[in-house]
Amino acid sequence: MSLINNMLNELDKTKKDETAKLEISSSIKPISKNKTSVFRWKLVYWAIILIIAISAAWYYGPKINFNPSKTEVVLKTDSPDIKPEAADATQPTVPQTPATTLQNIVIEQKDNKTVLDFILSAPAQYYIERESEQQLSITINDTGLSGNIPVSLENSFIIALNTQQNNNHIVSTINLLPGTKIDELQLINQPLPHLHLVLSNPQLTKSSMSKMLAQTSEEEQELQRYHEIKQSLSQNKAESSIQKLHLFIGDFPNHLEARCLLVSMLIKVGRLQKADAVLEVGLDKHPEYMPFIKLKAYILVKQHNPEKAIKVLQKHLAPTNDIEYFSLLAALYQQEDHFMQAAEIYDQLTKIKPQKTTWWIGLGVALESAGKNNAAKEAYLRANNLADTTSELKTFLETKLKK
């Protein structure tokens, strides 16, 4: 019995141990399964991250140009290996300083000759241009002007000497006494570099030269220079004439005709702002000078401001014989639909010049626009009977008279 009991007990114990193992095993399996599941999810997560990273590298790779050598150049901007092209293109370009400077101008009269020396800091290229018998200009290339250089022209064949900086060059304009010739012009390097000009005038002795210089007053110089400018203008040298006029009114600011001529030329080439600036200087000193007033009105017309042009002309009434003034004012009245005011002016103009067709036509158009048809036809008829009426105007007038 005891043996059977012992065997039963052993079986029972073994059963309990197996049951316990089963319980432990069942409790372990979910835990192991959970760990495996987490591991798998982490593996999937990192795989997705890796795929995204590879995709980004593939997509952006061609756009990124990583060049270690270029990066080094950018960081070391003070490196001597950096080429000039690598400099910042946004920085302003610094103008080059002229290689040579003009240090002094020396004029000496000896042996009936005028010797003119341009003392330079170094040799330089130059060229001479004789603009007329009494005027020449010398240009020294790549040379700067070191301040104001006073020059004494007393007892020489030179009437006037004007030296100015023009970009990187120096231009010296020289006015000579009549009959003066150039004997010599050369660049000499010793003892100091200098441009050597020798002038002679066989017609003049020392005494006659003094007399000639005494006769060449500032007024005569002014007349001579202005005459040369007008000669240049007659040869259709517009740009050259504009430059000379600028210099001229700088030396003779009260030469009103020259200022008017300069303003007119600037208007002609379309430089309205510059023309207005030059004109305003003249108007400031001579506010009642009628040529200035007409030019101001004309600039305003060009700037598409006719009403202001009318006000300028109305403020300064011209003499009744100033046809240019009144014809401009009448045209502006007509343009701005002030027809009766235009008609009044055209009526006055027909009395000043009754044989001028355009005034009668202007009167007829103004009267017709104002509704005065009978008076307009009378003006057209007067115009049609004048000798200076062209075929084009005849056709226009016939059309008007048929109405």
C-alpha positions as CSV (number, residue, x, y, z in Angstrom):
1,M,0.0,0.0,0.0
2,S,2.6,2.3,1.0
3,L,4.5,1.5,-2.2
4,I,1.4,2.3,-4.2
5,N,0.8,5.4,-2.2
6,N,4.4,6.5,-2.8
7,M,4.1,5.9,-6.6
8,L,0.8,7.8,-6.6
9,N,2.4,10.6,-4.7
10,E,5.3,10.7,-7.2
11,L,2.9,10.7,-10.1
12,D,1.0,13.5,-8.4
13,K,4.1,15.5,-7.8
14,T,5.3,15.0,-11.4
15,K,1.9,16.1,-12.6
16,K,2.1,19.2,-10.5
17,D,5.6,20.0,-11.8
18,E,4.5,19.6,-15.4
19,T,1.5,21.8,-14.6
20,A,3.7,24.4,-13.1
21,K,6.0,24.3,-16.1
22,L,3.0,24.7,-18.4
23,E,1.9,27.7,-16.4
24,I,5.4,29.2,-16.5
25,S,5.6,28.4,-20.2
26,S,2.3,30.0,-20.9
27,S,3.2,33.0,-19.0
28,I,6.6,33.4,-20.8
29,K,5.3,33.0,-24.3
30,P,3.3,36.3,-24.5
31,I,6.2,38.2,-23.0
32,S,8.6,36.7,-25.6
33,K,6.0,37.4,-28.3
34,N,5.7,41.0,-27.2
35,K,9.5,41.5,-27.3
36,T,9.6,40.0,-30.8
37,S,6.8,42.3,-32.0
38,V,8.5,45.4,-30.6
39,F,11.8,44.4,-32.2
40,R,10.1,43.9,-35.5
41,W,8.3,47.3,-35.3
42,K,11.7,49.0,-34.5
43,L,13.3,47.2,-37.5
44,V,10.5,48.4,-39.8
45,Y,10.8,52.0,-38.4
46,W,14.5,52.2,-39.0
47,A,14.1,50.6,-42.4
48,I,11.6,53.4,-43.3
49,I,14.0,56.1,-42.0
50,L,16.8,54.6,-44.0
51,I,14.6,54.5,-47.2
52,I,13.6,58.2,-46.7
53,A,17.3,59.2,-46.1
54,I,18.4,57.3,-49.3
55,S,15.5,58.9,-51.3
56,A,16.4,62.4,-50.0
57,A,20.1,61.9,-50.9
58,W,19.1,60.7,-54.4
59,Y,16.7,63.6,-55.0
60,Y,18.9,66.4,-53.6
61,G,22.2,65.0,-54.4
62,P,22.6,66.6,-57.9
63,K,21.6,70.0,-56.6
64,I,24.2,70.1,-53.8
65,N,27.6,70.9,-55.1
66,F,29.9,70.3,-52.2
67,N,33.4,71.2,-53.2
68,P,35.9,71.3,-50.3
69,S,38.4,73.4,-52.3
70,K,35.8,76.1,-53.1
71,T,34.6,76.1,-49.5
72,E,38.1,76.8,-48.4
73,V,38.5,79.7,-50.8
74,V,35.3,81.4,-49.6
75,L,36.4,81.0,-45.9
76,K,39.9,82.3,-46.4
77,T,39.2,85.5,-48.2
78,D,42.6,86.9,-47.3
79,S,44.5,84.0,-48.9
80,P,46.9,84.9,-51.7
81,D,45.6,82.0,-53.7
82,I,42.3,83.8,-54.3
83,K,42.1,85.0,-57.9
84,P,40.7,88.5,-58.7
85,E,37.6,87.0,-60.3
86,A,36.6,85.6,-56.9
87,A,36.2,89.1,-55.5
88,D,32.7,90.4,-54.6
89,A,31.2,91.6,-57.8
90,T,28.8,93.9,-55.9
91,Q,31.7,96.1,-54.7
92,P,32.0,99.4,-56.7
93,T,34.8,99.7,-59.2
94,V,37.4,102.2,-58.1
95,P,38.5,104.5,-61.0
96,Q,42.2,104.2,-61.8
97,T,44.4,107.0,-60.8
98,P,46.2,108.7,-63.7
99,A,49.8,107.5,-64.0
100,T,51.2,111.0,-64.4
101,T,50.4,114.4,-62.8
102,L,50.8,117.9,-64.3
103,Q,52.9,119.7,-61.6
104,N,53.4,123.1,-63.2
105,I,53.0,125.3,-66.3
106,V,55.8,127.7,-67.1
107,I,55.6,130.4,-69.8
108,E,58.6,132.4,-70.8
109,Q,59.1,135.0,-73.6
110,K,62.6,134.9,-75.1
111,D,64.2,135.6,-78.5
112,N,60.9,136.8,-79.8
113,K,59.4,133.4,-79.0
114,T,56.9,132.2,-76.4
115,V,58.1,129.0,-74.7
116,L,55.4,127.0,-72.9
117,D,56.4,124.0,-70.7
118,F,54.0,121.6,-69.1
119,I,56.1,120.1,-66.2
120,L,55.1,116.4,-65.6
121,S,55.9,113.8,-62.9
122,A,56.6,111.3,-65.7
123,P,56.6,111.1,-69.5
124,A,53.1,110.9,-71.0
125,Q,51.5,110.5,-74.4
126,Y,49.9,113.6,-76.0
127,Y,48.3,115.0,-79.1
128,I,47.6,118.5,-80.5
129,E,44.6,119.7,-82.3
130,R,44.5,123.1,-84.0
131,E,40.8,124.2,-84.1
132,S,41.4,127.5,-85.9
133,E,44.2,129.9,-86.7
134,Q,44.1,131.4,-83.3
135,Q,43.1,128.4,-81.1
136,L,44.6,125.0,-80.4
137,S,44.2,122.3,-77.8
138,I,46.7,119.9,-76.3
139,T,45.6,116.7,-74.7
140,I,47.9,114.8,-72.4
141,N,46.7,111.2,-71.8
142,D,46.5,109.4,-68.5
143,T,47.5,112.6,-66.6
144,G,45.9,114.2,-63.5
145,L,45.8,117.9,-62.6
146,S,47.4,118.6,-59.2
147,G,45.2,121.5,-58.1
148,N,44.9,125.0,-59.5
149,I,48.1,126.1,-61.4
150,P,48.4,129.8,-61.8
151,V,49.9,131.0,-65.1
152,S,51.1,134.4,-66.1
153,L,50.4,135.3,-69.8
154,E,52.0,138.7,-69.7
155,N,54.2,139.6,-72.7
156,S,53.5,136.3,-74.6
157,F,51.8,135.4,-77.8
158,I,49.1,133.6,-75.7
159,I,45.9,135.5,-75.1
160,A,44.2,132.9,-72.9
161,L,45.1,129.5,-71.5
162,N,42.5,127.1,-70.0
163,T,43.6,123.8,-68.6
164,Q,41.0,121.3,-67.3
165,Q,40.7,117.7,-66.2
166,N,38.7,115.6,-68.6
167,N,38.3,112.0,-67.2
168,N,41.9,110.7,-67.0
169,H,43.2,113.3,-69.4
170,I,44.2,116.9,-69.3
171,V,43.0,119.2,-72.1
172,S,44.7,122.6,-72.4
173,T,42.9,125.1,-74.7
174,I,45.2,128.0,-75.9
175,N,44.1,131.2,-77.6
176,L,46.8,132.9,-79.6
177,L,47.5,136.3,-81.0
178,P,46.8,136.6,-84.8
179,G,49.7,135.3,-86.9
180,T,51.2,133.1,-84.2
181,K,52.8,129.8,-85.4
182,I,54.0,126.6,-83.7
183,D,57.7,126.2,-84.1
184,E,58.2,123.2,-81.9
185,L,56.3,120.7,-79.8
186,Q,58.0,117.7,-78.2
187,L,58.3,115.7,-75.0
188,I,61.6,116.1,-73.2
189,N,62.6,113.8,-70.4
190,Q,65.6,115.6,-69.0
191,P,66.2,117.1,-66.4
192,L,62.4,116.8,-65.7
193,P,59.8,115.3,-68.0
194,H,58.0,118.2,-69.7
195,L,56.0,118.9,-72.8
196,H,57.8,121.7,-74.7
197,L,55.9,124.1,-76.9
198,V,57.6,127.0,-78.8
199,L,55.5,129.7,-80.5
200,S,56.6,132.5,-82.8
201,N,55.0,135.4,-84.5
202,P,57.0,137.0,-87.3
203,Q,54.5,139.9,-87.6
204,L,55.2,141.2,-84.1
205,T,58.1,142.8,-82.5
206,K,58.2,143.2,-78.7
207,S,56.7,146.7,-78.8
208,S,54.1,145.8,-81.4
209,M,53.2,142.7,-79.3
210,S,52.6,144.8,-76.3
211,K,50.4,147.0,-78.4
212,M,48.5,144.1,-79.7
213,L,48.0,142.6,-76.3
214,A,46.7,146.0,-75.1
215,Q,44.1,145.9,-77.9
216,T,43.0,142.4,-77.0
217,S,40.8,143.3,-74.1
218,E,38.5,140.9,-72.2
219,E,35.6,142.1,-74.4
220,E,37.5,141.3,-77.6
221,Q,38.5,137.9,-76.3
222,E,34.8,137.3,-75.5
223,L,33.8,138.3,-79.0
224,Q,36.5,136.2,-80.6
225,R,35.7,133.0,-78.7
226,Y,31.9,133.4,-79.3
227,H,32.6,133.9,-83.0
228,E,34.7,130.7,-83.1
229,I,31.8,128.8,-81.4
230,K,29.3,130.1,-84.0
231,Q,31.7,129.0,-86.7
232,S,31.9,125.5,-85.2
233,L,28.1,125.5,-85.0
234,S,27.8,126.4,-88.7
235,Q,29.9,123.3,-89.5
236,N,27.3,121.1,-87.7
237,K,29.6,120.3,-84.8
238,A,26.8,120.1,-82.2
239,E,28.5,118.2,-79.4
240,S,31.7,120.2,-79.7
241,S,29.7,123.5,-79.8
242,I,27.8,122.5,-76.6
243,Q,31.0,121.7,-74.7
244,K,32.5,125.0,-75.8
245,L,29.4,127.0,-74.9
246,H,29.5,125.4,-71.4
247,L,33.1,126.6,-71.0
248,F,32.2,130.0,-72.5
249,I,29.3,130.8,-70.2
250,G,31.5,129.6,-67.3
251,D,34.0,132.3,-68.2
252,F,31.4,134.9,-69.3
253,P,28.2,134.1,-67.3
254,N,26.5,137.4,-68.3
255,H,26.7,136.6,-72.1
256,L,22.9,136.2,-72.4
257,E,22.9,135.3,-76.1
258,A,25.4,132.5,-75.5
259,R,23.3,131.1,-72.7
260,C,20.2,131.2,-75.0
261,L,22.1,129.4,-77.7
262,L,23.3,126.7,-75.3
263,V,19.8,126.2,-73.9
264,S,18.3,126.0,-77.4
265,M,20.9,123.4,-78.5
266,L,20.3,121.3,-75.3
267,I,16.5,121.3,-76.1
268,K,17.3,120.3,-79.6
269,V,19.2,117.2,-78.6
270,G,16.6,116.3,-76.0
271,R,18.5,117.2,-72.8
272,L,15.6,119.1,-71.2
273,Q,16.7,118.8,-67.6
274,K,20.1,120.2,-68.4
275,A,18.6,122.9,-70.5
276,D,16.3,123.9,-67.7
277,A,19.2,124.0,-65.2
278,V,21.3,126.3,-67.4
279,L,18.3,128.5,-68.0
280,E,17.4,128.8,-64.4
281,V,20.8,130.3,-63.6
282,G,20.1,133.0,-66.2
283,L,16.6,133.6,-65.0
284,D,17.8,134.0,-61.5
285,K,20.0,137.0,-62.6
286,H,17.8,138.3,-65.4
287,P,14.1,137.3,-64.6
288,E,12.6,139.8,-67.1
289,Y,14.8,138.8,-70.1
290,M,12.2,137.8,-72.7
291,P,14.3,135.2,-74.6
292,F,14.8,133.4,-71.3
293,I,11.0,133.5,-70.6
294,K,10.1,132.1,-74.1
295,L,12.7,129.3,-73.7
296,K,11.2,128.4,-70.3
297,A,7.7,128.2,-71.8
298,Y,9.1,126.1,-74.6
299,I,10.7,123.6,-72.2
300,L,7.4,123.3,-70.3
301,V,5.6,122.6,-73.6
302,K,8.2,119.8,-74.3
303,Q,7.6,118.5,-70.8
304,H,3.8,118.3,-71.6
305,N,2.8,121.1,-69.2
306,P,1.1,123.7,-71.5
307,E,-1.0,125.3,-68.8
308,K,2.1,126.2,-66.8
309,A,3.8,127.5,-70.0
310,I,0.8,129.8,-70.5
311,K,1.1,131.1,-67.0
312,V,4.8,131.8,-67.5
313,L,4.1,133.8,-70.7
314,Q,1.1,135.6,-69.1
315,K,3.2,136.7,-66.2
316,H,5.7,138.5,-68.5
317,L,3.9,140.4,-71.3
318,A,6.2,141.0,-74.3
319,P,6.1,144.0,-76.6
320,T,3.4,143.9,-79.3
321,N,6.0,143.3,-82.1
322,D,7.4,140.1,-80.5
323,I,5.8,137.7,-83.0
324,E,7.6,134.6,-81.6
325,Y,6.1,135.3,-78.1
326,F,2.5,135.9,-79.3
327,S,2.4,133.1,-81.8
328,L,3.6,130.6,-79.1
329,L,0.9,132.0,-76.7
330,A,-1.8,131.8,-79.4
331,A,-0.9,128.2,-80.2
332,L,-1.0,127.3,-76.5
333,Y,-4.4,128.9,-76.1
334,Q,-5.7,127.0,-79.1
335,Q,-4.3,123.7,-77.7
336,E,-6.0,124.2,-74.4
337,D,-9.3,125.2,-75.9
338,H,-9.1,128.9,-75.0
339,F,-10.4,129.7,-78.4
340,M,-11.5,133.4,-78.1
341,Q,-8.2,134.3,-76.4
342,A,-6.3,132.6,-79.3
343,A,-8.5,134.5,-81.8
344,E,-7.7,137.8,-80.2
345,I,-3.9,137.2,-80.5
346,Y,-4.2,135.9,-84.1
347,D,-6.2,139.0,-84.9
348,Q,-3.3,141.2,-83.5
349,L,-0.8,139.1,-85.5
350,T,-2.7,139.6,-88.8
351,K,-2.4,143.4,-88.2
352,I,1.4,143.2,-87.7
353,K,1.9,140.9,-90.7
354,P,-1.3,141.0,-92.9
355,Q,0.4,139.0,-95.7
356,K,1.1,135.9,-93.6
357,T,-1.3,133.1,-94.4
358,T,-0.7,131.1,-91.2
359,W,-2.0,134.0,-89.0
360,W,-5.3,134.2,-91.0
361,I,-5.7,130.4,-90.9
362,G,-5.0,130.4,-87.1
363,L,-7.6,133.1,-86.7
364,G,-10.1,131.1,-88.8
365,V,-9.6,127.9,-86.8
366,A,-9.9,129.7,-83.4
367,L,-13.1,131.5,-84.5
368,E,-14.6,128.3,-86.0
369,S,-13.8,126.3,-82.7
370,A,-15.5,129.1,-80.8
371,G,-18.7,128.8,-82.9
372,K,-18.1,132.0,-84.9
373,N,-18.5,130.4,-88.3
374,N,-19.2,133.5,-90.4
375,A,-16.2,135.3,-89.0
376,A,-14.1,132.1,-89.5
377,K,-15.1,131.9,-93.2
378,E,-14.0,135.5,-93.7
379,A,-10.6,134.8,-92.2
380,Y,-10.3,131.7,-94.4
381,L,-11.2,133.7,-97.5
382,R,-8.5,136.3,-96.7
383,A,-5.9,133.5,-96.3
384,N,-7.0,131.9,-99.6
385,N,-6.4,135.2,-101.5
386,L,-2.8,135.6,-100.3
387,A,0.2,135.0,-102.6
388,D,2.2,132.9,-100.1
389,T,-0.6,130.2,-99.7
390,T,0.8,126.8,-100.6
391,S,-1.1,124.1,-102.5
392,E,-1.6,122.1,-99.3
393,L,-3.1,125.2,-97.5
394,K,-5.2,125.9,-100.6
395,T,-6.8,122.5,-100.4
396,F,-7.4,122.9,-96.7
397,L,-9.0,126.4,-97.2
398,E,-11.2,125.2,-100.1
399,T,-12.6,122.5,-97.8
400,K,-13.3,125.1,-95.1
401,L,-15.0,127.5,-97.5
402,K,-17.3,124.8,-98.9
403,K,-19.0,124.3,-95.5
